[in-house]
Amino acid sequence: MPVPPARTSSLLTILEPHRETDPVCGMSVDPAHASGSLVHAGTTYYFCARSCLIKFRANPEVYLSPDAIRHDCAQSTPAAPGQTYICPMDPEVVQSAPGSCPICGMALEPSQPTFQAGPDPEWLLLSSRLRWAILLGLPVFVIAMLGMLPARATMQWLHANLSWLNWIQLLLTTPIVFYCGWPFFERAWKSILSRNPNMFTLIALGVGTAYLYSLLATIIPGQFPTSFHMQAMNTSPEAQVVEPHFAPVVEPYFDSAAVIIMLVLVGQLMELRARQATGEAIRSLLSLTPPKARLWHPSGREEEIALDHVLVGDRLLVRPGETIPVDGVVLEGTSDVNESMMTGESLPVEKHPGCSLLGGTTNGSSPLLFEAQHVGTETMLARIIASVSEAQRTRAPIEQLVNHVSRYFVGTVVLVALTAWAGHSFLGGPEGWQRGLIHAVSVLVIACPCALGLATPMAVTVGMGRGARMGILFRNAEAIETLRAIDTLVIDKTGTLTLGQPELTAIFPETGFDESTVLLWAAAVELGSEHPLSKAIVAGARAKNLTIEMAHEIKTAPGLGIAGRVQGHAIQIGNARFLEQAGLKVDQWQKARFQQQDGQIVILMAIDQQPAATFLLADQVRPSAAEMLSKLRGQGLRIVMLTGDRQSTAAHLANKLGITEVIAEVLPDEKAAVIAELQQQGRVVAMAGDGINDAPALARANVGIAMGTGTDVAIQSAAVTLVKGDLSGIVRAMELSQATSRTIRQNLLLAFGYNAICIPVAALGWITPMWASAAMSLSSVSVILNSLRLRR
């Protein structure tokens, strides 16, 4: 309940007006002059500012609790209602508060995109851990490799200083394990608690065992069997034999623990970078709407308010060239609105009272007064953002396969290690348990999944590098793997099959007029206009080397045409409706039969109220479109054109390119539904597009392909980007996808085959931890070399 104002006396009660308390900020408010009011649960609440009303409406219970009264409006923003947090690795994990995933331990991400775009704390922390791992790990690796140097002097010095070198490695490796590698132990522990062992479980076992063994070898080397004591070389010049060291020293394997952590950190940063790219796509979508809107009061006064303060029913003013803040309906004014980013329509659309407006589109030449109908998460742009965000939360099938196998692999490795320890303890005599421990360590070290962890990211990295040189950018491993399996290509028209730029294709002068004159005079009138059709006419005149001078007395009719005077002659250029309003009849033009023929745009021109010429304009088809579609059809792909443009225009282009399936006049959210319907039919769908209107479909498709010449949002929403905008890149991308996927499977075969052979060898005691570590490194090298073959 609102807190009533304090009463100091009965006289004040009579003289002062009744006041209420703003439930959000606690300020005293005169109901007669309040900025707003709201009825909740039968009680009317009054607010000192519109922002308080917005916050209260979003979540009233937050402000009605006993401790809800705030004293600073800026600090009273409640938590976003309905916000949930999702694991990027396991999207099925959803929590109501921030935290970490109980399955893999990764930081949860908000399910609803936000405007905050600062540095990612997780990236900064992982980068710091990797820097320290490299800084501390390189000396450890160098010390471990000294024993392989052939120089006798080096060997003499090394063997004379074995003990304290072990202590140096211990001091350097301890922060690597317990700081740099700590996230892996956390995730491993959570995976054990949730009974979902994964790759982090294997990593923690391998690193932990290698470190624990090395720690014991450094602190209590005398407790190890004498056969494991390293021999010291007599440093006297006369000595030619190797003698036992004066104190027992056991070789540690700190380098294994350090290198494993470094490699895994690199892989984690690669994965995090891909997730950050997704965040950039969402932020670029959010940036399309202006941060503020112009609220129009009945008195005629304008007020700038924050975008999130706009309510349904508010009257808003948008000036020429400005971005429309929310969805609404026009009340007053007539203007052209550029909706190409949202609907795919390449030409500005005329808007007059009663027409709908979409937030994120750009107003043309005249101001518009409109009423807000959809705000916040209900706008078309917000729904597009939600669609992109939801569709991008996917996992690579290969990654799921590796994690699934790892669940059984972990238990198998631990069982083999314990069996080896128990077997050697039972059969090995008095020192059997020690030998068994050494052999168990060998099993765990040799089974550490470095090769398994590198199998996918290494092949993907090399494949992406080759793709970048070819002008093909893959976003993630899922795109590379899935692209090879697509059987249906859905392709947008404007900006994908075409260049999205109208071009003057023909001029038909009427009797008594020549082509050069009508083109020159038309260009003179159109010269000052930003309309795409005007630019096409001007470009056509310049292509003929005509010298254009600006016309006079230019008047624009949004969505209709333009008029002006050239050399004393009255010029009118526009569509049929524009000329009819000027008192002329379309049938007076001999070439009027070209109206909307073959998907072309017809512009009529009159000079001094006499029909003068007909201009035909059309969007330009990409040069590589016909050849690319022919190759894809030859590979058995089903081709579907999906566009927001008119049916007649789309059908004409489809016939020209041999496309038999056309779906036209489709809104952005409907495009994603078309993709979903094809997927329900069992189709593996790739979507190629270039605009914001394509973003939900690009994200919903199995593989989204964006033209590099398109919008940033389309590029960020797609899994594959063709940098040069060349459609033949789709064919090359599919070929590279097949080669990369094949290499990934070869790498996994090498990794699992290596473990299948080496684990039994280590369990039987035929290999020491040192050679186990070397074998583990060799498996990683084999995976790397196999991946590098993709560069050819």
Backbone hydrogen bonds, N-H to C=O, Kabsch-Sander energy under -0.5 kcal/mol:
donor,donor_aa,acceptor,acceptor_aa,energy
8,T,6,A,-0.6
13,T,9,S,-1.8
14,I,10,S,-1.4
15,L,11,L,-2.7
16,E,12,L,-3.0
20,E,29,V,-3.3
22,D,20,E,-0.5
22,D,27,M,-3.3
26,G,22,D,-2.2
29,V,20,E,-4.1
33,H,30,D,-1.8
34,A,31,P,-0.7
35,S,47,F,-2.0
36,G,47,F,-0.8
38,L,45,Y,-2.2
40,H,38,L,-0.6
40,H,43,T,-3.0
43,T,40,H,-2.0
45,Y,38,L,-2.9
47,F,36,G,-2.3
53,L,49,A,-1.4
54,I,50,R,-2.2
55,K,51,S,-2.2
56,F,52,C,-2.5
57,R,53,L,-2.5
58,A,54,I,-1.8
59,N,55,K,-1.4
62,V,59,N,-0.9
63,Y,59,N,-0.6
63,Y,60,P,-0.9
64,L,60,P,-0.9
65,S,61,E,-0.6
68,A,65,S,-2.0
70,R,24,V,-1.0
75,Q,72,D,-1.6
76,S,73,C,-1.4
83,Q,80,A,-1.6
85,Y,95,Q,-3.1
86,I,109,E,-3.3
87,C,90,D,-0.6
87,C,93,V,-1.6
93,V,90,D,-2.6
94,V,92,E,-0.7
95,Q,85,Y,-2.7
101,C,106,M,-2.6
105,G,101,C,-1.5
108,L,99,G,-2.6
109,E,86,I,-3.0
111,S,84,T,-3.2
124,L,120,D,-2.2
125,L,121,P,-2.4
126,L,122,E,-2.5
127,S,123,W,-2.6
128,S,124,L,-2.0
129,R,125,L,-2.4
130,L,126,L,-2.4
131,R,127,S,-2.4
132,W,128,S,-2.2
133,A,129,R,-2.3
134,I,130,L,-2.5
135,L,131,R,-2.6
136,L,132,W,-2.7
137,G,133,A,-2.1
138,L,134,I,-2.1
140,V,136,L,-0.9
141,F,137,G,-2.5
142,V,138,L,-2.6
143,I,139,P,-2.5
144,A,140,V,-2.1
145,M,141,F,-1.7
146,L,142,V,-0.8
146,L,143,I,-0.8
148,M,145,M,-1.7
149,L,146,L,-1.8
155,M,151,A,-1.8
156,Q,152,R,-2.6
157,W,153,A,-2.4
158,L,154,T,-2.7
159,H,155,M,-2.6
160,A,156,Q,-1.4
161,N,157,W,-0.6
161,N,158,L,-1.2
162,L,159,H,-0.6
165,L,161,N,-1.7
166,N,162,L,-1.8
167,W,163,S,-1.5
168,I,164,W,-2.0
169,Q,165,L,-2.2
170,L,166,N,-2.2
171,L,167,W,-2.4
172,L,168,I,-2.2
173,T,169,Q,-2.7
174,T,170,L,-2.1
176,I,172,L,-0.7
177,V,173,T,-2.6
178,F,174,T,-2.7
179,Y,175,P,-1.8
180,C,175,P,-1.6
181,G,176,I,-2.0
182,W,179,Y,-0.6
184,F,181,G,-0.9
185,F,181,G,-1.3
186,E,182,W,-2.3
187,R,183,P,-2.4
188,A,184,F,-2.2
189,W,185,F,-2.5
190,K,186,E,-2.4
191,S,187,R,-2.3
192,I,188,A,-1.8
193,L,189,W,-2.4
194,S,190,K,-2.3
195,R,192,I,-1.0
196,N,191,S,-3.4
201,T,198,N,-0.7
202,L,198,N,-1.4
203,I,199,M,-2.4
204,A,200,F,-2.7
205,L,201,T,-2.2
206,G,202,L,-2.7
207,V,203,I,-2.9
208,G,204,A,-2.8
209,T,205,L,-2.5
210,A,206,G,-2.2
211,Y,207,V,-2.6
212,L,208,G,-2.8
213,Y,209,T,-2.8
214,S,210,A,-2.1
215,L,211,Y,-2.8
216,L,212,L,-2.4
217,A,213,Y,-2.4
218,T,214,S,-1.7
219,I,215,L,-2.5
220,I,216,L,-2.5
223,Q,220,I,-1.5
224,F,221,P,-1.6
228,F,225,P,-1.9
229,H,226,T,-1.6
230,M,249,V,-4.0
232,A,243,E,-1.2
234,N,241,V,-0.8
239,A,236,S,-1.1
243,E,232,A,-1.3
243,E,241,V,-0.5
245,H,230,M,-0.6
250,V,217,A,-0.7
251,E,228,F,-0.6
257,A,253,Y,-1.3
258,A,254,F,-2.5
259,V,255,D,-2.7
260,I,256,S,-2.2
261,I,257,A,-1.8
262,M,258,A,-2.2
263,L,259,V,-2.5
264,V,260,I,-2.2
265,L,261,I,-2.4
266,V,262,M,-2.0
267,G,263,L,-1.9
268,Q,264,V,-2.3
269,L,265,L,-2.3
270,M,266,V,-1.9
271,E,267,G,-1.9
272,L,268,Q,-2.5
273,R,269,L,-2.2
274,A,270,M,-1.5
275,R,271,E,-1.7
276,Q,272,L,-2.2
277,A,273,R,-1.8
278,T,274,A,-1.3
279,G,275,R,-1.6
280,E,276,Q,-2.1
281,A,277,A,-1.6
282,I,278,T,-1.8
283,R,279,G,-2.4
284,S,280,E,-2.2
285,L,281,A,-1.5
286,L,282,I,-2.4
287,S,283,R,-1.8
288,L,285,L,-1.5
289,T,286,L,-1.0
293,A,305,I,-2.7
294,R,317,L,-0.5
295,L,293,A,-0.8
295,L,303,E,-3.4
296,W,315,R,-3.4
297,H,295,L,-0.6
297,H,301,R,-2.7
300,G,297,H,-2.5
303,E,295,L,-1.8
305,I,293,A,-2.7
305,I,303,E,-0.5
307,L,291,P,-2.5
309,H,306,A,-2.0
310,V,307,L,-1.6
313,G,372,A,-2.8
314,D,311,L,-2.0
316,L,314,D,-0.6
316,L,370,F,-3.2
317,L,294,R,-2.1
318,V,368,L,-2.4
321,G,363,N,-1.0
321,G,364,G,-0.9
322,E,319,R,-2.0
324,I,361,T,-3.0
327,D,374,H,-1.2
328,G,357,L,-1.8
329,V,371,E,-1.8
330,V,355,C,-2.9
331,L,369,L,-3.5
332,E,369,L,-2.0
335,S,351,K,-2.2
337,V,349,V,-2.5
338,N,362,T,-2.7
339,E,337,V,-0.9
342,M,339,E,-1.5
343,T,339,E,-3.2
344,G,339,E,-0.7
344,G,340,S,-0.9
349,V,337,V,-2.9
351,K,335,S,-3.3
354,G,330,V,-2.4
355,C,352,H,-2.6
357,L,328,G,-3.2
360,G,324,I,-3.2
361,T,358,L,-1.7
362,T,338,N,-1.6
363,N,322,E,-2.9
364,G,336,D,-1.6
368,L,318,V,-2.4
369,L,332,E,-2.4
370,F,316,L,-2.7
370,F,368,L,-0.5
371,E,329,V,-2.5
372,A,314,D,-2.8
373,Q,327,D,-2.5
374,H,327,D,-1.4
378,E,375,V,-2.0
379,T,376,G,-1.0
383,R,379,T,-2.1
384,I,380,M,-2.1
385,I,381,L,-2.6
386,A,382,A,-2.5
387,S,383,R,-2.3
388,V,384,I,-2.6
389,S,385,I,-2.7
390,E,386,A,-2.5
391,A,387,S,-2.4
392,Q,388,V,-1.7
393,R,390,E,-1.1
394,T,392,Q,-2.0
400,Q,396,A,-2.0
401,L,397,P,-2.3
402,V,398,I,-2.6
403,N,399,E,-2.4
404,H,400,Q,-2.3
405,V,401,L,-2.6
406,S,402,V,-2.6
407,R,403,N,-1.4
408,Y,404,H,-0.8
408,Y,405,V,-0.6
409,F,405,V,-2.5
410,V,406,S,-2.8
411,G,407,R,-0.9
412,T,408,Y,-2.1
413,V,409,F,-2.7
414,V,410,V,-2.6
415,L,411,G,-2.4
416,V,412,T,-2.4
417,A,413,V,-2.7
418,L,414,V,-2.6
419,T,415,L,-2.4
420,A,416,V,-2.5
421,W,417,A,-2.3
422,A,418,L,-2.9
423,G,419,T,-3.1
424,H,420,A,-2.4
425,S,421,W,-2.1
426,F,422,A,-2.1
427,L,423,G,-2.3
428,G,424,H,-1.9
431,E,428,G,-0.5
432,G,429,G,-1.8
435,R,431,E,-2.2
436,G,432,G,-3.1
437,L,433,W,-2.1
438,I,434,Q,-2.1
439,H,435,R,-2.6
440,A,436,G,-2.3
441,V,437,L,-2.4
442,S,438,I,-2.1
443,V,439,H,-2.0
444,L,440,A,-2.4
445,V,441,V,-2.9
446,I,442,S,-2.7
447,A,443,V,-1.5
448,C,445,V,-1.0
450,C,448,C,-2.2
453,G,449,P,-2.6
454,L,450,C,-2.1
455,A,451,A,-1.7
456,T,452,L,-0.6
458,M,454,L,-2.4
459,A,454,L,-0.5
459,A,455,A,-0.9
460,V,456,T,-2.6
461,T,457,P,-2.6
462,V,458,M,-2.3
463,G,459,A,-2.7
464,M,460,V,-3.0
465,G,461,T,-2.1
466,R,462,V,-2.3
467,G,463,G,-2.5
468,A,464,M,-2.6
469,R,465,G,-1.6
470,M,466,R,-1.2
471,G,468,A,-1.1
472,I,467,G,-3.8
473,L,721,T,-2.8
474,F,472,I,-0.6
475,R,719,A,-3.2
480,I,476,N,-1.3
481,E,477,A,-2.5
482,T,478,E,-2.7
483,L,479,A,-2.3
484,R,480,I,-0.7
485,A,482,T,-1.9
486,I,483,L,-1.1
487,D,684,V,-2.2
488,T,684,V,-1.8
489,L,638,R,-3.2
490,V,488,T,-0.6
490,V,686,A,-3.2
491,I,489,L,-0.5
491,I,640,V,-3.0
492,D,688,A,-2.8
496,T,493,K,-1.6
497,L,492,D,-0.9
497,L,493,K,-1.1
498,T,493,K,-2.2
499,L,620,Q,-2.9
503,E,618,A,-2.2
505,T,503,E,-0.6
505,T,616,L,-2.6
506,A,616,L,-1.5
508,F,614,T,-2.7
510,E,612,A,-3.0
513,F,510,E,-2.0
518,V,514,D,-2.0
519,L,515,E,-2.2
520,L,516,S,-2.5
521,W,517,T,-2.7
522,A,518,V,-2.3
523,A,519,L,-2.4
524,A,520,L,-1.9
525,V,521,W,-1.6
526,E,522,A,-2.2
527,L,523,A,-1.3
529,S,526,E,-1.9
535,K,531,H,-2.4
536,A,532,P,-1.7
537,I,533,L,-1.9
538,V,534,S,-2.4
539,A,535,K,-2.6
540,G,536,A,-2.0
541,A,537,I,-1.8
542,R,538,V,-2.3
543,A,539,A,-2.0
544,K,540,G,-0.7
544,K,541,A,-0.7
545,N,542,R,-1.8
546,L,541,A,-2.0
548,I,546,L,-0.7
551,A,524,A,-1.8
552,H,565,R,-2.7
555,K,563,A,-2.6
557,A,561,G,-2.8
560,L,557,A,-2.7
561,G,557,A,-1.9
562,I,573,I,-3.0
563,A,555,K,-2.7
564,G,571,I,-2.1
565,R,552,H,-2.9
566,V,569,H,-2.3
569,H,566,V,-2.3
571,I,564,G,-3.5
571,I,569,H,-0.5
572,Q,606,A,-2.4
573,I,562,I,-2.7
574,G,604,L,-2.2
575,N,560,L,-2.3
579,L,575,N,-1.9
580,E,576,A,-2.3
581,Q,577,R,-2.0
582,A,578,F,-0.8
583,G,580,E,-1.7
584,L,579,L,-2.1
588,Q,585,K,-1.8
589,W,586,V,-2.2
590,Q,588,Q,-0.6
592,A,589,W,-1.6
594,F,591,K,-2.1
595,Q,592,A,-2.1
597,Q,594,F,-2.3
599,G,596,Q,-0.9
600,Q,597,Q,-2.1
601,I,617,L,-3.5
603,I,615,F,-2.7
604,L,574,G,-2.8
605,M,613,A,-2.4
606,A,572,Q,-2.9
607,I,610,Q,-2.7
608,D,570,A,-3.1
610,Q,607,I,-1.0
612,A,605,M,-3.1
613,A,605,M,-1.6
614,T,508,F,-1.5
615,F,603,I,-3.3
616,L,506,A,-2.7
617,L,601,I,-2.6
618,A,503,E,-2.2
620,Q,501,Q,-0.9
622,R,497,L,-2.9
625,A,622,R,-1.6
628,M,624,S,-2.3
629,L,625,A,-2.5
630,S,626,A,-1.9
631,K,627,E,-2.0
632,L,628,M,-2.3
633,R,629,L,-2.4
634,G,630,S,-1.7
635,Q,631,K,-1.0
636,G,633,R,-1.6
637,L,632,L,-2.1
638,R,487,D,-2.3
639,I,637,L,-0.5
640,V,489,L,-2.5
641,M,661,E,-2.6
642,L,491,I,-2.2
642,L,640,V,-0.5
643,T,663,I,-2.4
650,A,646,R,-2.3
651,A,647,Q,-2.7
652,H,648,S,-1.9
653,L,649,T,-1.8
654,A,650,A,-2.5
655,N,651,A,-2.4
656,K,652,H,-1.8
657,L,653,L,-1.8
658,G,654,A,-1.0
659,I,654,A,-2.5
660,T,658,G,-0.5
661,E,639,I,-0.6
662,V,660,T,-0.5
663,I,641,M,-2.9
665,E,645,D,-1.9
666,V,643,T,-1.6
671,K,667,L,-1.6
672,A,668,P,-1.1
673,A,669,D,-1.0
674,V,670,E,-2.0
675,I,671,K,-2.0
676,A,672,A,-2.3
677,E,673,A,-2.2
678,L,674,V,-2.0
679,Q,675,I,-2.1
680,Q,676,A,-2.0
681,Q,677,E,-0.9
681,Q,678,L,-0.5
682,G,679,Q,-1.8
683,R,678,L,-1.8
685,V,683,R,-0.7
686,A,488,T,-2.7
687,M,703,V,-2.4
688,A,490,V,-2.8
689,G,705,I,-2.3
693,N,341,M,-0.9
694,D,691,G,-1.3
695,A,692,I,-1.4
698,L,694,D,-2.9
699,A,695,A,-2.4
700,R,696,P,-2.2
701,A,697,A,-2.1
702,N,685,V,-1.1
703,V,685,V,-1.6
705,I,687,M,-4.0
706,A,720,V,-3.1
707,M,689,G,-1.6
708,G,722,L,-3.5
710,G,707,M,-2.2
711,T,690,D,-2.9
715,I,711,T,-2.1
716,Q,712,D,-2.8
717,S,713,V,-1.9
718,A,714,A,-1.3
719,A,704,G,-1.2
720,V,704,G,-2.7
721,T,473,L,-2.7
722,L,706,A,-3.0
723,V,471,G,-1.9
723,V,721,T,-1.0
724,K,471,G,-0.5
725,G,722,L,-1.7
727,L,725,G,-0.6
729,G,726,D,-2.1
730,I,727,L,-2.0
731,V,727,L,-0.5
732,R,728,S,-1.6
733,A,729,G,-2.7
734,M,730,I,-1.9
735,E,731,V,-1.9
736,L,732,R,-2.4
737,S,733,A,-2.3
738,Q,734,M,-2.1
739,A,735,E,-2.0
740,T,736,L,-2.7
741,S,737,S,-2.6
742,R,738,Q,-2.0
743,T,739,A,-1.9
744,I,740,T,-2.4
745,R,741,S,-2.0
746,Q,742,R,-1.9
747,N,743,T,-2.7
748,L,744,I,-2.3
749,L,745,R,-2.2
750,L,746,Q,-2.5
751,A,747,N,-2.7
752,F,748,L,-2.9
753,G,749,L,-2.6
754,Y,750,L,-2.4
755,N,751,A,-1.8
756,A,752,F,-2.5
757,I,753,G,-1.6
758,C,754,Y,-3.0
759,I,755,N,-2.1
761,V,757,I,-1.2
762,A,758,C,-2.7
763,A,759,I,-2.5
764,L,760,P,-1.9
765,G,762,A,-1.3
766,W,761,V,-2.0
772,A,768,T,-2.6
773,S,769,P,-2.7
774,A,770,M,-2.0
775,A,771,W,-2.8
776,M,772,A,-2.5
777,S,773,S,-2.3
778,L,774,A,-2.5
779,S,775,A,-2.2
780,S,776,M,-1.5
781,V,777,S,-2.3
782,S,778,L,-2.4
783,V,779,S,-1.7
784,I,780,S,-2.3
785,L,781,V,-2.9
786,N,782,S,-2.1
787,S,783,V,-2.0
788,L,784,I,-2.1
789,R,785,L,-0.6
789,R,786,N,-0.7
790,L,787,S,-1.9
791,R,788,L,-1.6
792,R,789,R,-1.4
